[in-house]
Amino acid sequence: MSTEAQQESTPTARCPFSIQDGHRTILETGTVGAHELFGVKQWLVAAAEDVKLVTNDPRFSSAAPSGILGDRRPGWFSGMDSPEHNRYRQKIARDFTLRAARKQEEFIVRAADSCLDDIEASGPGTDLVPGYAKRLASLAIHDLYGLNEEEGPVLEGQMRAMEGGTDMESIKRLTDEFFGHVLALVRAKREQAGDRLLHRLAESGEDEILLSDEEATGVFATLLFAGHDSMQQMVGYCLYALLSHPEQRAALRENPDLIDGAVEELLRFLPLNQLGVPRVCVEDVELHGQTISAGDNVIPLYSTANRDPGVFADPDTFDITRKPEHNFAFGYGIHKCPGQHLARVLIKVATLRLFERFPDVRLAGDVPMNEGLGLFSPAELRVTWGAE
């Protein structure tokens, strides 16, 4: 059976910590949902086991044409299956280990303190989204990639311009301009000494996996599009959740050792990543009485799977003392987000440093939400501190 997914709620009509009603219906009825995206029908799966199936079963391909994604470029490994995909993941693996993320933590702490200095100077009423969540995430990502103070903001500006494209012609033009800029950056890094990710993507020495300029460009662009915006938005969303749940924040303040479990619970509970990247069914599959035909698109609903009561007890309750279980915040299977360890460290540092610096920080008004394609998070997060 299939269930027609409801149109996405407007941000003002929806609880900021709830999954979409239409997605919840798919989960609760144990069905396969249907939704139209860019004029193409998509099957939606919500239960944890169904999400695992679609993201880990070779009958569902990331490489087959979906009809809604543009032409795949060399190195665009999110649109590949094994074994082609594995070559590019191996190339970047050393930069995304837990050890690498912990090594970067000292830099992130210094960056957080610098951001908080500016927030204190700005005074109560400051918006944490641009001044802390986005800025801190950008600084950490630029450090990881080896981007200087000029290169990082230029790339971010080009990505924002692409997101603001009003028609396919303008989007294609902006995309071509972006890839042209990244290609030039890759070629420049080949001539520079350095030990950051972008330098290694561009290296032409004795490495076991050497990439062409075009491949290195595609790999880097994949990382930028898959992780940059989502990491920025997740930091702000995590802060909003703790500011909105004073009992959970108090528990963390009383016992900072809860932070690792708190990060896992934030990742599970917050419905940031609503839609996964479509997979294409390569042979007919029967699921819950519904035939998914070869050539059909299937989208995994990651945030909805994180509310599956078959996996998580009382899943709609935010509880930082919950025993951590595997969650789907970073996807599942071979395409699981490579930046997951960095994201955890970033959330941990951003949370602890904010509440240590401003113990009485609190919301200073309503929090509007923005809802991009698949992402849901605070548009602004104004806070105050000190005397009431």
DRENSEMAR-532143 format. One line per 2 residues: number of its first residue (from 1); for each residue x, y, z of C-alpha. Coordinates in steps of 0.05 Angstrom, whole numbers, plus 5000, padded with zeros to 4 digits. Each point is the difference from the previous one (the first is absolute). Layout:
<sites>
NUM	X/Y/Z | ...
</sites>
This chain:
<sites>
1	5000/5000/5000 | 5021/5072/4991
3	4980/5063/5036 | 4999/5068/4967
5	5046/5046/5039 | 4969/5066/5021
7	5029/5065/4974 | 5054/5025/5046
9	4973/5045/5055 | 5019/5073/5002
11	5054/5015/5051 | 4953/5041/5044
13	4946/4946/5003 | 5047/4944/5021
15	5030/4984/5067 | 5074/5014/4993
17	5019/4932/5027 | 4949/4956/4965
19	5007/4958/4938 | 4952/5016/4943
21	4929/4973/5009 | 5001/4966/4933
23	5065/4965/5016 | 4974/4978/5068
25	4939/4969/4966 | 5046/4957/4956
27	5037/4977/5062 | 4939/4985/5042
29	4962/4963/4945 | 5060/4958/4979
31	4991/5019/4927 | 5039/5029/4943
33	4985/5073/4986 | 4995/5037/4934
35	5020/5072/4986 | 5014/5042/4939
37	5066/5038/4997 | 5019/5042/4940
39	4945/4967/4961 | 5026/4930/5013
41	4965/4949/5044 | 5040/4977/5061
43	4987/4942/5046 | 5013/5017/5073
45	5023/4950/5053 | 4998/5019/5074
47	5010/4939/5045 | 5071/4987/5023
49	5004/4931/4967 | 4973/5028/4934
51	5051/5057/5001 | 5055/4949/5012
53	4975/4959/4942 | 4997/5057/4950
55	5068/5028/5019 | 5037/4933/5005
57	4969/4953/4949 | 5031/4997/4930
59	4930/4998/4970 | 4998/5075/5016
61	5053/5039/4963 | 5031/5069/5012
63	5030/4999/4930 | 4939/4988/4957
65	4968/5063/4971 | 4945/5027/5046
67	4970/5053/4954 | 5007/5055/5052
69	5075/5006/5010 | 5045/5034/4949
71	5053/4967/4958 | 5050/4965/5045
73	5071/5027/4995 | 5066/4962/5010
75	5013/4989/5074 | 4927/5013/5021
77	5002/4938/5045 | 4933/5009/5033
79	4971/4979/4932 | 5041/4936/4996
81	4993/4928/5022 | 5055/4952/5023
83	5054/4989/4979 | 5007/5067/4963
85	4976/5037/5062 | 5051/4967/5045
87	5061/5028/4964 | 4980/5072/5016
89	4980/4984/5072 | 5068/4968/5011
91	5034/5063/4974 | 4968/5044/5053
93	4996/4948/5057 | 5060/5024/5041
95	4971/5071/5005 | 4934/4976/5030
97	5021/4951/5053 | 4981/5009/5074
99	5074/5012/5014 | 5001/5057/4948
101	4938/5032/5030 | 5029/4998/5070
103	5064/5030/4974 | 4960/5058/4972
105	4962/5011/5065 | 5052/5048/5029
107	4992/5045/4939 | 4924/4997/5006
109	5003/5020/5073 | 5042/5062/4983
111	4953/5017/4943 | 4939/4993/5045
113	5031/5046/5052 | 5015/5052/4946
115	4927/4997/4976 | 4975/5007/5071
117	5045/5060/5012 | 4965/5035/4942
119	4931/4978/5025 | 5015/5029/5069
121	5023/5064/4968 | 4936/5005/4960
123	4958/4993/5063 | 4933/4966/5015
125	4954/4990/4941 | 5055/4971/4956
127	4980/4948/4949 | 5039/4936/5012
129	4987/4972/4930 | 5047/5044/4959
131	5045/5021/5057 | 5013/4933/5031
133	4969/4938/4967 | 5017/5017/4928
135	5064/5037/5014 | 5029/4946/5045
137	4981/4944/4952 | 5031/5038/4942
139	5065/5012/5038 | 5006/4926/5017
141	4984/4977/4929 | 5048/5050/4969
143	5055/4977/5047 | 4987/4927/4981
145	5002/5015/4926 | 5059/5048/5002
147	4962/5061/4975 | 5027/5069/5017
149	4960/5061/5022 | 4985/5020/4929
151	4987/4932/4969 | 4948/4975/5050
153	4951/5059/4997 | 5004/5002/4924
155	4979/4927/4995 | 4944/5010/5050
157	4975/5060/4961 | 4998/4959/4936
159	4962/4944/5034 | 4948/5049/5026
161	4993/5030/4931 | 4985/4931/4971
163	4948/4987/5054 | 4967/5065/4980
165	4995/4982/4926 | 4930/5014/4973
167	4999/4954/4940 | 5038/4941/4972
169	5039/5044/4951 | 5026/5046/5055
171	5014/4941/5046 | 5040/4965/4945
173	5040/5064/4986 | 5015/5010/5074
175	5018/4927/5008 | 5049/5003/4942
177	5031/5063/5029 | 5007/4966/5068
179	5034/4939/4971 | 5045/5043/4959
181	5022/5038/5062 | 5012/4935/5039
183	5040/4972/4942 | 5045/5061/5001
185	5008/4993/5075 | 5020/4927/4993
187	5052/5018/4949 | 5027/5055/5044
189	5006/4952/5060 | 5042/4953/4957
191	5053/5054/5001 | 4996/5014/5074
193	5031/4963/5058 | 4949/4977/5051
195	4972/4943/5040 | 4925/5014/4998
197	4946/4961/4964 | 4999/5043/4937
199	5076/4996/4993 | 4996/4924/5003
201	4943/4997/4950 | 5043/5040/4952
203	5066/4965/5013 | 5037/4969/4942
205	5054/4961/5037 | 5006/4927/5021
207	4932/4992/5033 | 4965/4934/4985
209	4938/5036/4975 | 5015/5058/4953
211	4943/5042/4973 | 4994/5042/4938
213	4984/5074/5008 | 4928/4985/4980
215	4994/4942/5050 | 5030/5041/5057
217	4951/5056/4983 | 4941/4953/5002
219	5021/4969/5067 | 5009/5068/5032
221	4935/5026/4972 | 4964/4938/5027
223	5027/5014/5070 | 4981/5073/4997
225	4929/4988/4977 | 4987/4940/5046
227	5029/5027/5064 | 5010/5075/5003
229	4929/5026/5006 | 4974/4941/5041
231	5056/5007/5051 | 4987/5074/5008
233	4926/4989/5009 | 5008/4941/5048
235	5043/5041/5049 | 4946/5054/5005
237	4945/4948/5006 | 5036/4965/5058
239	5007/5065/5038 | 4926/5015/4989
241	4980/4932/5027 | 5039/5009/5064
243	4977/5072/5009 | 4928/4975/4992
245	5007/4942/5049 | 5027/5030/5064
247	4995/4935/5039 | 5047/4966/4950
249	5047/5059/5000 | 5001/4998/5077
251	5017/4926/5000 | 5058/5014/4953
253	5024/5058/5043 | 4998/4957/5062
255	5037/4943/4965 | 5042/5022/4940
257	5021/4927/4990 | 4932/4990/4968
259	5023/5041/4939 | 5016/4941/4955
261	4932/4968/5012 | 4967/5068/4994
263	5031/5010/4931 | 4974/4932/4977
265	4930/5016/5026 | 5000/5068/4965
267	5020/4967/4935 | 4944/4948/5008
269	4946/5047/5024 | 5007/5060/4954
271	4966/4992/4932 | 5052/5039/4960
273	5013/4950/4945 | 4930/4984/4976
275	5014/4972/4931 | 5057/4955/4979
277	5031/5000/4931 | 4955/4958/4954
279	5019/4929/4982 | 4976/4969/4936
281	4971/4930/5001 | 5036/4957/4948
283	4952/4941/5003 | 4928/4991/5024
285	4996/4997/5077 | 4938/4983/5041
287	4997/5040/5065 | 4941/5000/5047
289	4954/4977/4945 | 5023/5055/4953
291	5039/4984/4936 | 5058/5048/4990
293	5016/4992/4926 | 5069/5002/4968
295	5016/5072/4984 | 4958/5029/5058
297	5031/5049/5049 | 5000/4985/5074
299	5018/5051/5054 | 5019/4979/5071
301	4971/5044/5055 | 5057/5002/5049
303	4969/5045/5053 | 4937/4959/5000
305	5039/4936/5009 | 5030/5032/5062
307	4930/5001/5030 | 4986/4926/4986
309	4971/4971/5065 | 5025/4932/4979
311	5070/5025/5011 | 4994/5059/5049
313	4957/4997/5063 | 4955/5061/5007
315	5032/5029/4937 | 4966/5068/5002
317	5031/5016/5068 | 5065/5039/5002
319	5043/4968/5055 | 5075/5010/5003
321	5007/4943/5049 | 4973/4951/4949
323	5046/4941/4985 | 5031/5017/4933
325	4978/4957/4943 | 5018/5002/4926
327	4962/5058/4968 | 4990/5022/4929
329	5022/5073/5005 | 5059/4986/4955
331	4965/4951/4954 | 5015/4926/4996
333	5042/4952/4958 | 5059/5017/4956
335	4975/5072/4990 | 4999/5016/5074
337	5026/5070/5010 | 5076/5000/5004
339	4999/5062/5044 | 4961/4969/5057
341	5058/5002/5050 | 5015/5073/4986
343	4927/5017/5007 | 4997/4967/5068
345	5061/5038/5025 | 4972/5065/4972
347	4933/4991/5035 | 5035/4981/5065
349	5046/5060/5000 | 4947/5049/4978
351	4952/4977/5055 | 5049/4997/5058
353	5036/5065/4984 | 4935/5040/4992
355	4970/4977/5066 | 5066/5007/5037
357	5010/5071/4975 | 4927/5021/5010
359	4970/4956/5055 | 4934/5038/4999
361	4993/5007/4925 | 4928/4994/4977
363	4956/5011/4940 | 4981/5073/4985
365	4936/4990/4961 | 4968/4955/4950
367	5043/4956/4956 | 4980/4998/4926
369	5017/4937/4963 | 5024/4992/4929
371	4986/4939/4958 | 5044/4989/4940
373	4999/4939/4956 | 5005/4945/5051
375	5028/5044/5056 | 4962/5029/5060
377	5033/5046/5051 | 4997/5068/5035
379	5005/5060/4953 | 5023/5043/5058
381	5014/4988/5073 | 5001/5064/5041
383	5023/4994/5071 | 5010/5042/5062
385	5036/4992/5066 | 5010/5036/5066
387	4946/5031/5042 | 4927/4991/4978
</sites>
